[in-house]
Amino acid sequence: MRDGKPVRARRLLSWTSIAPALVLAAAAHARPAAAQHGQEAEAPHAAAPFQIPDSMRAEHAKIHEELVRATKAPAAVGQAARALAEVLHPHFVREEEIALPPLALLEPLAAGKYDAKMAEVLKLTDALREELPKMLKEHEAIGAAAKKLEATARKAGNAKVEQLAKDLQLHARTEEQVFYPAALLVGDAVRARGSR
C-alpha cells in the first residue's frame, strides 16, 4: 500500500489521472520499492544515498513526458501508447530504485577512489543481479509494445510518436548492453575493494 491506496486500486485509475503521475514519478522517483513488491520495508535505495546520474535521470524524465503526450493522441496511437506506458512505468520505477543509482559510483571507482560507505551500494546491485532475468523479460514486453506503437504511429503518420517508439527500443538495448552490466560491475568492484 502507498498513501492508503492498494497498488491494484491505483492501476484502475483513468489515464487522465495516471498521466501526470507518470511525469511526477519520473521526476521525483517517489514510488518506493515496497509498494512495487508488496512489502512494508524501506526501499533498498533508502539506505544508500546514491543519486542516479543526471543524464540518465533527464533521459528517463524525457521519455516519460513524451510518452504521456503520446497517450493523449487520438484513436489507435493513443491506445498503443497507453499499452506501452502500462508495461514501461513499473519497470522504469524499479530501474530507478536498483539499476541506475549504482552508476553514480562509476566515476569515483574509475578514479581509484574507495570509501567504506560505498558498500551500501551492494544492497542495490545484489537486488539487480537477483531481478535481472525478470527485468530482461520485462524488456521483451516493452519491446513488443514499443514495436506496436512504432507501427501504429507510422500508419497514422505520426512521426514524433514513431520516433519515440524507436528511441525506447534503443534505450532498452543500451540498458541491457551497458547500464545493467556496468551497475553489476560497480557491485563487484565495491565488494572486491571492501574485502582487501
Secondary structure, DSSP 8 states (H G I E B T S, - for coil): -BTTB-HHHHHTS-HHHHHHHHHHHHHH--S-HHHHHT--S--GGGSS-----HHHHHHHHHHHHHHHHHHTSSHHHHHHHHHHHHHHHHHHHHIIIIISGGGGGHHHHHTT---GGGGGHHHHHHHHHHHHHHHHHHHHHHHHHHHHHHHHHHHHT-HHHHHHHHHHHHHHHHIIIIIHHHHHHHHHHHHHHHT-
